[in-house]
Amino acid sequence: MAPPTDFKHFDLTALPNSARYKLLTATVVPRPIAWVCTLGADGVPNLAPYSFFGLMGSDPPIVTFAPGDRADGTPKDTALNIGPGGGFSVNLVSAALAQVMSDSATDFPHGMAEVTQLGIELEPGVRITVPRVRASPATLECVEVQTVQIGNTRIILGKVIGLSLRADAVLNEEKHYVDTAALDLIGRMGGRGGYTRTRDGFEIARTTYAEWQAREGLED
């Protein structure tokens, strides 16, 4: 079936940020959620979710996310707490944690710990001093390697130095097989409250060139 040829083009350089945000977050989906935990200078933990987040490579493994600013233009606690070379944990979000994760996005005053207000249990990190969310099925322990500022977009890149996985999701520890469905992670969709589950997956086997030729009837 031929794809439709009628498209609407949007010049993102001519649109305000609010319009760009609406268009892009409704189009680039699903987006994984980084529930980022950091420690303030006073040792108070901060926990906030970000869906401008992704995994970039594996040698070394790098994660990137984009913490924005407050309405007054000052950096949010996450960016302030990490700083150059600072540690942070990225806690992935299961369906069971969806509501409390969303609640943690509440604009609590600076220094007020979301984990205390929401009753979120933390436990010590393994490779970093920053704690992890105990109920999260998977946590990436990270160290900041570079922060890039492009206009009003701040991008933090972190090297992943540790991964904690819930034991029941590890199918074979020696072969590093993970039951992804068991993690029951959620992703961000468009709109103010749109989410999706990741259990409804499907597989496509990688096709060799010879198999493609046979399928297309192009054998020599």
N, C-alpha and C positions, 0 to 999 in steps of 0.2 A: 504494500500500500504506500503510495507516494505521500510524503509529509505535506502538511498545509504550507502554502507559500505566502499567506497573508500574516504579517507580523506588525506589532507596534514597537517602534524604537523610541527609547527614552535617552536623551542626552543628559547623563548624570552630572556633567560639568555645569549644566545650566539649572539644575534643580536644587532646592534647599535640602539641608541634611535630613529633615523630617521625611521628605518624600523619598530620598535615596534609601533611608532606613526601611521604610515600609515596603518598597519594591524589592530590595535585596533580601530582607529577612523572610519574605514570603516566597522567594524564588529559590534561594540556596538552602534547601532542606533535604533531609533532616540534619540538624547540627547537633553534635554531641555537647554535653553540658559539663563544664569544668566547675566543680564546687570547690573553690580555692580557699584553703586555710592558711593563714599567716599569723605571725606574732608581732604585736606592737612593741615599742621600746620598753613599755612597762610590763611586758610579758602577757598581756591580755590577748587571747586568741580572737581573730576575726575570721568570719566565714561568709563567703558571698559567691553566688553562681554567675557564670559567664558562658554564653553560647557562641560568642566570637572566639572560637577555640578549635585547635586541631593538632594532630600529630604529624610532625615533619621529619621523615627519615628515621633510621634506626642505628646509624653508625657515625656519630653517637645518636641516641634517640633524643629528639628535641620536641618539646611541646611549645605552642605559642598561643597566647590569648591576649585580649585587648581590654584592659580595665579603663573605663572612662573617667570623667571628672564629675564632681558634684555640680549642682546647678550654679553655684557661685564661681565655678572655674577652678576650684582647688582639687587636687588629686584625691580619689577615693582611698580609703584606708588600705586596700589591698596593695596598690602601687606604692604608697608611702611605707608600708611595712616591709616589702620585699627589698627594695633598694639594690645597689650593686652587689652581686654575689650572694644575695640572700636566699634562704630556703623557703619553699612553699610546697604544700601538698595539694594535689589535684584529686579530689574524691569524685568518682563517677557515681551517677545517680540512678538508683533503681526505681521501679514504679512505686514501691512501698515508701520511698523517701520523697516522692514528688511534692506533696503538700508542704512539708517542713522545709524543703529546699526553696520552694517559692516564697514561703514566709521569711526566709533568711534574706531575701532581696529587699525587705522593708528598710527604709532609709533611717536606721537607728542613728542617734547622735554619736559623734566621734568618741571612742573610748567605751561605748556600751557594747558589751559582748553579746552577739546574736546567740551564741551557743548557750549562754546562761538564760537569756530571756525565753528561748524556745525549748530548753531542756534537752539539747543535743549532747550526747555523750561522746567525748573524745578519748583517744588513747595515744600514748607516746609514739612518735615516729621511730623507725629503725635506723635509717642512715642520716636523718636530719633531726634537728631539735623541735621542728614544728610538728604538732600532733596531726592525727588523721581522724576522720569521722568513723567511729567504731562500727556503725551500721552500714557503711558503704561497702558494696561487694568488691570494689577494686579501687586502689589508691596508688597514684604515681607520686613518688617522692622526687622533688626537683630542686635544682639550684640555678638561679638566674645567671645567664651567660652574656646577655645583651638586651638592652631596651632601646627600641627604635621609636622616635617621635616623627611622624609624618603629618604635618598640619595639626589637627586636634586628635589624631588617632595615635594612641600609645600602644606599642606592641611589645610585650615581654616574651623573650625566648628563654626557655629553661631546659637544662640538660636533665634527663630522667636518669637517676642513679639507683632507684629502687622501685619495685612493684609488689604490692601486697594484694593477693587475691583470696577471696573466700575459698576455703579448702574444698567445699563440695563442687566448685566450678573447675577444679583442676582434675582433668581426666587422667593424665599421665604426667607425673612430675618430671621424669627423666626425659621424655620426648617433648615436653612443654606443650601438651595438648590442653586446650581450654574449652570448656562448654560455654560458649558465648551466650546461648539462650538462657542458661541458668542464672546469669548475672541480671537478667530482666531489666536492662538499662532502658532509659527513655532518651528521646531527642527533642530538640526544639523545632517547632514549625513556625509558620507566620502568625501574625496577630499578637495581641497582648497576652493571650493565655493558651496558645496552641502548642500541644505536645504530641508525641507519637511513641509507641512502643517499638522495640527492636526484635521481638520474638518472631514476628511474621516475616521470616527471611526465606530466601530461596537460593539455590546454588546453580551456577553455570560452569561446567567443566571447561578448563583451558583447552583451546583447540590448536592442534599442531597444523603446520602448513599442509602436510599430506592429508590430514583429515578434512581440512577446508577444501582442498582440491576435490576430494572424493564427494563431499557434500554438494559441491557446485557442479559436479560432473565434468571436472577439468583434468582428469587423470591423463598422464602421458600415454 
